[in-house]
Amino acid sequence: MKLARANDLKNIWVSNGFMSAKCLDEVISYLDAINVDLKSIDDDFYKTNCQARVQPILDSLKRLKQEQVHTEITTLIIPTLSDDRDMLKKMADFIANELDVETPWHLSKFSPAISWKLKKIPSTPDDIIYDAYEIGKQAGLKYVYVGNLPGDEKENTYCPHCGELAIRRLGYEIERYDLNGRCSYCDNSLDIVE
């Protein structure tokens, strides 16, 4: 990470967020961005499915935001395990109130094809993903995205001020309509980090 920083390269992590304070102390000054997989906000879920606790992850997220590391959150919504509306509301409220409303929240559809352990669980119904999206928006989050729904308009970035399309996504391809991180229609910031 030090070598990357010395050569003007960005250090971007994808993490489960389960890090000790000591680990964060070691890496945080070199970390430019991170996407944390927050599976649930329910401790019982973490104990049962991950043999871990959720609080260290929530603490890591708060510290990352405190240190101004660009932080995004991804939640894989698994039927019967992490699709409870009340839990999703608690998660959205945590993001909005403990982090900030500019924190992107990616809501991914589960498919049994990606997990040998959970292959008997059906794919997440699209309406559950859309409900979670609305929960995030109702909590005041500006950047909520659906995932694993190719071509869906809710994969795109819209200006939180005027609602115009700023970034169109299709799989790994993007088309940008912004002007250097500002909306090309109303000129407000889109909170984009490059």
C-alpha positions in Angstrom: 0.0 0.0 0.0 2.9 2.4 0.8 4.5 1.6 -2.6 1.2 2.2 -4.4 0.7 5.5 -2.6 4.3 6.5 -3.5 3.5 5.9 -7.2 0.2 7.8 -7.2 -1.9 4.6 -7.4 -5.1 4.3 -5.4 -5.6 1.6 -2.7 -9.1 0.4 -2.9 -10.3 -2.6 -0.9 -13.4 -4.9 -0.9 -13.8 -6.2 2.7 -16.1 -7.9 5.0 -15.3 -5.1 7.4 -14.3 -7.3 10.3 -11.0 -5.5 11.2 -9.4 -4.8 14.5 -8.7 -1.2 15.5 -5.0 -2.1 15.2 -5.5 -3.3 11.6 -7.3 -0.1 10.8 -4.5 2.0 12.4 -2.0 0.3 10.1 -3.8 0.7 6.8 -6.2 3.7 7.1 -3.7 6.4 6.1 -3.0 4.5 2.8 -6.6 3.5 2.0 -8.4 5.6 -0.6 -11.7 3.8 -0.8 -13.4 0.6 0.5 -16.5 -1.3 -0.2 -17.7 -3.2 2.9 -20.0 -6.2 2.6 -22.4 -5.6 5.4 -24.4 -8.8 5.4 -26.9 -7.8 8.1 -27.2 -5.5 11.0 -28.4 -8.4 13.2 -25.9 -9.9 15.5 -27.7 -13.3 15.5 -27.3 -13.4 11.7 -23.6 -12.9 12.1 -23.2 -15.4 14.9 -25.1 -18.1 13.0 -23.9 -17.6 9.5 -20.4 -16.0 9.9 -19.3 -17.1 13.4 -18.7 -13.4 14.1 -20.3 -10.4 15.6 -21.7 -7.4 13.7 -20.5 -4.6 16.1 -16.8 -4.7 15.0 -17.9 -4.2 11.5 -20.1 -1.3 12.4 -17.2 0.2 14.4 -14.9 -0.2 11.4 -17.5 1.5 9.2 -17.7 4.5 11.6 -14.0 4.8 11.8 -13.5 4.7 8.0 -16.0 7.5 7.6 -14.4 9.4 10.5 -11.1 9.2 8.7 -12.7 10.3 5.5 -12.0 7.1 3.6 -14.5 6.9 0.7 -16.8 4.1 1.9 -19.5 2.1 0.1 -21.6 -0.7 1.5 -22.9 -3.8 -0.3 -25.6 -6.0 1.1 -26.4 -9.3 -0.5 -30.1 -9.8 0.2 -30.7 -13.5 0.8 -34.3 -14.8 1.1 -35.1 -15.9 4.7 -31.7 -14.8 6.0 -31.2 -11.1 5.3 -34.4 -9.9 3.6 -36.4 -8.8 6.7 -37.8 -5.3 6.1 -37.2 -4.2 9.7 -33.6 -5.3 9.6 -33.1 -3.5 6.2 -34.7 -0.3 7.8 -32.3 -0.5 10.7 -29.4 -0.9 8.3 -30.5 2.1 6.2 -30.9 4.1 9.4 -27.5 3.2 10.6 -25.9 4.2 7.2 -27.8 7.5 7.2 -27.3 8.4 10.8 -24.0 6.9 11.8 -22.2 7.3 8.5 -23.8 9.8 6.2 -26.5 10.1 3.6 -23.9 10.3 0.8 -22.7 6.7 1.6 -23.6 4.5 -1.4 -25.6 1.4 -0.6 -25.6 -1.5 -3.1 -28.4 -4.0 -2.7 -27.5 -7.2 -4.5 -29.8 -10.0 -5.6 -28.8 -13.4 -4.3 -28.6 -16.4 -6.7 -28.1 -20.0 -5.4 -25.6 -20.5 -8.3 -23.0 -18.4 -6.4 -23.1 -20.4 -3.2 -22.7 -24.1 -2.6 -23.7 -23.7 1.0 -27.0 -21.9 0.2 -27.9 -23.6 -3.1 -31.3 -24.7 -1.7 -32.3 -21.1 -1.1 -34.2 -19.5 -4.0 -33.0 -16.3 -5.8 -34.1 -13.1 -4.2 -37.4 -11.9 -5.7 -37.0 -8.6 -7.5 -39.7 -7.0 -5.5 -37.6 -7.5 -2.3 -34.7 -5.8 -3.9 -37.0 -2.9 -4.9 -38.5 -2.7 -1.4 -34.9 -2.5 0.0 -34.1 0.3 -2.5 -37.2 2.3 -1.3 -36.2 1.7 2.3 -32.8 3.2 1.6 -34.3 6.2 -0.2 -36.9 6.7 2.6 -34.0 6.8 5.1 -32.6 9.7 3.1 -29.8 7.9 1.4 -28.8 9.7 -1.8 -27.1 6.9 -3.6 -28.9 3.5 -3.4 -28.3 1.0 -6.1 -29.7 -2.4 -7.1 -27.3 -5.2 -8.1 -27.5 -8.3 -10.1 -30.5 -6.9 -12.1 -28.7 -6.2 -15.4 -30.1 -3.2 -17.2 -32.3 -2.0 -14.4 -32.5 1.8 -14.1 -31.8 1.6 -10.4 -28.2 0.5 -11.2 -27.6 4.1 -12.4 -26.6 7.2 -10.6 -29.1 10.1 -10.6 -28.5 13.6 -9.3 -29.9 13.7 -5.7 -30.8 17.4 -6.3 -32.6 17.4 -9.7 -33.1 13.7 -10.4 -31.4 13.7 -13.8 -29.3 10.7 -15.0 -25.6 11.3 -14.2 -24.1 7.8 -14.8 -25.6 4.9 -16.7 -24.4 1.4 -15.8 -24.8 -1.8 -17.7 -22.7 -4.6 -16.1 -19.1 -3.3 -16.0 -19.7 -0.6 -18.6 -20.5 3.0 -17.6 -21.5 6.1 -19.5 -20.9 9.3 -17.6 -23.1 12.4 -18.2 -21.6 14.4 -15.3 -19.1 17.3 -15.6 -16.2 16.5 -13.4 -18.4 15.1 -10.6 -21.0 17.7 -10.9 -24.5 17.3 -12.4 -24.5 18.5 -16.0 -28.1 19.8 -15.5 -28.1 21.7 -12.2 -24.3 21.8 -11.4 -24.7 20.3 -7.9 -22.0 17.9 -6.6 -22.6 14.2 -7.1 -20.1 13.2 -4.4 -18.0 11.3 -6.9 -14.5 10.2 -5.9 -12.1 9.5 -8.7 
